[in-house]
Amino acid sequence: MDKENIIKNLSIKTETKIVLLVLDGLGDIPYNGKTALEKAITPNFDNLAKKSVLGLTNAIFSGITPGSGPSHLALFGYDPLKYEIGRGLLEALGINLELTSFDLACRANFATKDKNNIITDRRAGRISTEKNEKLCVFLQEKIKKIEDVEVIIKPGKEHRFVIVFRGKGLEQNLSDADPQKEGHMQQFAEALSKESKKSALIINQFISLVDEILKNEYPANTALVRGYAKFPSIPSMPELFKLTPAAIATYPMYNGLARLVGMQILNTGETIESEFKTLAENFSNFDFFYIHIKKTDSYGEDGNFEKKVAIIEEVDKYIPQVLALKPDVLVVTSDHSTPALLKGHSWHPNPFLLFSPYVQKDEKFFTESECAKGSLGRFPSKETMTLMLANALKLKKFGA
């Protein structure tokens, strides 16, 4: 029997409540001598750490830099190597698109390229969501179909949007049409199997059309396309863990991921304050809450160390409100690290804190270096769920 079925058989429904607080990209490496967590003034996190057990997690395994999709799946108790899900699907679900078996969902960015087709800004200066919406409407008017494939274009937030290619014979085994870094040539998709040749052809025609249509729309004069995905088969959290879970997130991709694994998406505003207010208003209705904080990751990707520190300090202020709700288990961690020094995701481990009545208190501060000394040691992120379930008394004994 595999681990997934063992947990399914051991999990039980109880009245206890779990809160999983994910500060996206929280983990860091020293920047002028300190990580963002070390630089931030966080009296509430530090006080909580003294009553909690600490450790470090790897989303995949040591040395591997994870994307947001697999790293979140791991936190939710799924093996990210078993369930490889393209981010395009998550973005599409996050904006409530209804998908079919004929669909290939893709994640896209508006971006900037120069006259030599060098990508100079992968996020088009983080254009406003309003500008994004106008560009998507403009593109949809011009591109309704490519050959026998319907094209559906929907805006996300800031520079991000979703493309769904709907037609027969589309597969997801493709290279990214994205150089991943500024200063590199524009890239097109390559088929990585004979079954995906049609997909590559359609995607590359789409990019060429976008380049022509948006040639005068600086800074959003091209598109980067990646995260290709067909709809997968994945068991839900209610099915596996006997939970009634809810998600509180401001970005579509994370709501899409939560919806994929069976969470109810709670309506929330755009601010950190509104996220914690949503938690309080709905606390009696669910037994598992996933709260996602995006800006720690965004500022890490921008290389803005000081603003990443400021977001950590802002979240710290709401910890007393969370504790006042009396969750049986509170975990504070990250999906992956996003050091400002690297301006992107990295392979560095994630700080991890678990508060419950049943932990061996480490009595330390909440920083990477103190988490490295914690009793939990360094462990795979996919074990987060069993740790939360155990501390919430939601798992039966294994064996006689």
N, C-alpha and C positions, 0 to 999 in steps of 0.2 A: 504494500500500500504506500502511495507516495505521500509527501508531507501535506499537500493540499487536502487530500481525503482524510488524513488523520485529524487535521484541524477541524474539518467539516463535521466529523463524527464526535469530536470532543467539545465543540462550542455549544453553549447553552444560552437561552434568553434569560436575562436578569433585569433588574431595575437600575443597575449601576450605569453611570454615564462617563464617557470618555471624550476628552477634547484633545485633538491633534492640531497644534499650532505650528504651521510651516512658514518660516521666514525664508523665502526663495533666495538661493544664492548666499545664504548667511555666512557660510564658511569662508575663511580668508587666509592669506599669508601676510606676514608683516609688511607694512607700508610705512616707511620712515620709523621702523622699529616696533610698530604695534599693528595687530590686526584690528579690524573694525570693532569687533567685540571687546577687545582690550582697551581701545580708545574711548568707546562709548561709556557714558555714565549711566549705569543700569542698576540702581539699588534694589529694584524689585526682582529682577532676574537673579541677582546675586543672593538675595535673601531666600528666594525659592530654591536656588542651587544647594544651599546649606541644608535643606530639608528633603533633598532629592538624591537619586542615583544618576551618575553621569557616565558618559562614554563617547565614542566616536563611531560613525557608520561609514560604510562604503556602499554606494548605490549598486554598483556592479561588482567589481573587485579591484584590488589595489592597482593603481596606475591607469585605470580606465576613466576617461572623462565622459560622464553621462549626459544625455539630453534630458529635458524636463519630463517627457513622457515616461520613459523607463524608470527614471528616478522616483517619480510619484507612484507609479505602479508598485514599486518595491515597498514604499512606505505603507501602501494599502494592503500589503500582504501577498502580492503576486510576484512570481519569479519573472523578472524583466527579460531573462534569456528565453523563457518559454513563451511569453506573450510579447512579441515585438509588434508594436502598434505605431504606425506613422502619425506624426503630429497633425497632418492635414485632416485626418479623421477626427481628432480631438477638437481642433478648431471648428470644424463643421458642426459637430455635436454641440459645441459651446455656444453657437449662435442659433441653435434649434433647427438646423437643417434636417429634413427627413431624407435619409439615404436609402438607396436600393442596392441590390446585388450587382447592378450594372455600373455602379459609381466608382470612380477613382477620385478621392478627395486629396487636395494638395494645400499645403500652407504656402503663402506667398508674402513677400515684402515689396512695397514700393521702395525703389532705390535710385541712386544717382550714378550715372556713368558719364565719362567725358567723351570727346570726339574720337578718341582712340579705343573706345569700348573698354576702358579701365573702370572698374567699380570704385568710385571715390567715397561713397557713403552707402552702407548696406541698409540704412534705415531712412534714407531721404530726409535727414535732419529731424527725424521723429515728427513728421507732419501731423497736423491735428486730425482727430477722428472725423471732424466735419469735412476737411479736405479729402480725406480718404473716401468718405461716403460719396462725394461728388465725383471723384475719379472712378469709383466702381460703377456708378450709374452710367457714366460716360463710356466706359469700356464695354459694359453690358449692352448698350445700344449698338455698339459697333461690332461686337463679337457674340453672336448668338449660337453659331455652329461652326465647327471645323470638320470638313468632310462629313461623315455620318455621325459625328459625336456632338451632342448638346453641351454647351458651355454655360455654367452657372457661376456668377461672380458675386460675392457678398463681402461687405466690409467687416473688419474686426475693429481693433482699437489702434489709434495712432497710425503707424505705417503698415500694419498687418492686414491681410485680407485672405479670403478663402476662395479657392476655385474647385468646383466639382465638374469633372468630365464624365458625362453620362452616355454610355454606349456599349456595344458588344466588343469583346476581345481586348479589354483594357486590363493590364496587370501592373503591379506595384514595384517590380524588381528593376529599379532605375537608379542612376547616379543623380546627385543633387545638381540642379541648374543654378548653382550658387557657389562662388569661390570661397565663401565663409570668412574672408578677410578683405578689407579695403586694399587697394593698390594692385589687385590682380585682374586679369582679363575676365570679361563676362563669360560665363559658361553656359552650355546647353546640356540637356539631359542625354544620357547614354543608356541604351538598353543593356541590362546585365544578363538577360536571357532572351532567347528567341521569342518567347511569349510576350515580352514587354516591348517589342519593336514598334508596335502600333502606338503604344502610349508615348514613347519617346518622340515619335514623329508628330503627334498631336500637340504635345507640350511645347516642342520647339517651334512649331508654327504659331502657337499662342504667343510665345515670347517675342517672336519677330513682329507679330501684329501689334503687340503692346508697344514695342520700340517705335514703330511707325506712328501709331496713334498719339503717343505721349511725347513725341520728340521735342515739342515746345512747352512741356509742362515741368520745367526745372523747378525744384530738385527731384521731383518724382517722374523721371523720364525713362524708367525701365522697371522690370520686375524680376525678382529672384524667386524661384519655385523649388520646393523641396517637401519632405515629410509626406510622401505619397502613401496612400493607404486605402485598402479595401476594408469592408466591415468584417471584424473578426468574431470568433466565437469565444466568449469569456464568461465564466460564472460570476454571479453578482455577490456583493458583500452580504446582503441579507441571506442568500443561499448558503454561502460558505461559513459566515461568522455569526449568523442569527442576530444581526444588528439592524437597527432602523436608523440608517445614516443620513446625514445632511451635509451639504457643502456651502461654504460662505467664501466666495471669491469674486474678484472684480474683473478678471480677464477671461475671455471666452474659452481659451484652450483648457484652463483648469476646471471650468464648469463642464466642458466636454468630457474630460477624463473622469470627473466625478459621476457624470450621468452614465458613462459607459459601464462603470462598476456598480451601478444601482443606487447611487445617492440621490436624494431629493435636492434640487437646487433652490436655495433660499434667496429671495430678492433682497438685494442690498444696495447701498449707495456706492459712490466712487471713493470714499475716504476710509482710512483705517478706523476712525471713530465709528462710522456707520457699520463696519463689519462687526465690531464688538457689540454694538447696540443690537444688531440682528441676532447675535448669539444669545444675548440676554432675553430678547423677546420670544425666542423659540426654544429655550432650554428645556421646557417641560414636555416638548413634543417628540424628541428624538433621544437616542441613547449614544450616538456617536456624531461628533462634529469635527469637520475638517475646515480649518480657517487658513486661508492662503494670503500671505503678504507679498506682493509683487515687487515693490520698489527697491528692496535690498538687492535684488538681482539686477534690475534696470540700471541702478546707479553703479553697481559693480561693472556691468558691461560698458557703461559710459566712462569708466575710469574715474568716477567721481567719489573718491574715498570719503570726503567729509559729509556728503549727502547720504551715503550709505550708513555712516555713523549716526546721522540725525534720525533716520528711519528706525534704527534699532532703539534709539532712545525714546522715540515716540511710542513704539509698541510696548516698551517697558512700562510706560505709565498706565497701561490697561490691565496689567497682570493682577493687581488687587481686585478689579472688577470681575475678572474670570474666577479668581479664588473665592469671591463672595458667593458665586453660584454653587459652590461646593461640588465640583466634579470629583468623581472617585479616582480618576486618572487624568493627569495633564502631562502631555509630552510637548516639549519645545525643541524643534530641530530644523533641519533644512533638507531639501531634496538633493542639492548638490552645492558645491562651493563656486562662488564667482568672485575671485580676487580682483580688486580694482587695478592692481598692478598688471594683471594679464588681460583685463578688459574682456573677459569671457568665462565660460564654464571651465572648470579644471578638475583634475583627478584627486584633489586634496580631500581628506575625510571631513564629514559633517559633525559639528558639535551636537550632542544629544543629551537631553535632560528629561528624566521621568520622575514625576511626583505622584505618590500614592501613600496610603497608610502602611503599605507592606514592603517598603524598600529599605535597604541598608543605606543610611544617609552618608553621603560622601563628605558633606560639610566643606564644600569648596565654592569657588566663584564660577560663573558661567562664561568661560573662555575656552578657546581651543586647547591651550596648554593644560588647563585644569581638567578638561574633559578627558584628555589623554591619560590622566592619572586616575580616572574614575573606575569604580568597581566593575562596570560593564565591559571595560576594555574596548577593543575595536571589533565590530561585528557587522554583518550584512544588514542593510536597511530593511530587507524583506522580513527580518525577525522583529521589526518594530511592532507589527500587528500582534504577534503572539505574546510579546511582553505586555502590551496594553491590555489584551484580553485576560491574561493571567492576573495582572494586578487589579483588574475590575472583577475578578472572580467569575469570569465567563467561560472558563475551561474546566472540563471534568478531568479526572486522573486518567493517565494512559496506562493501561495494563492492570493486572490484578494487584 
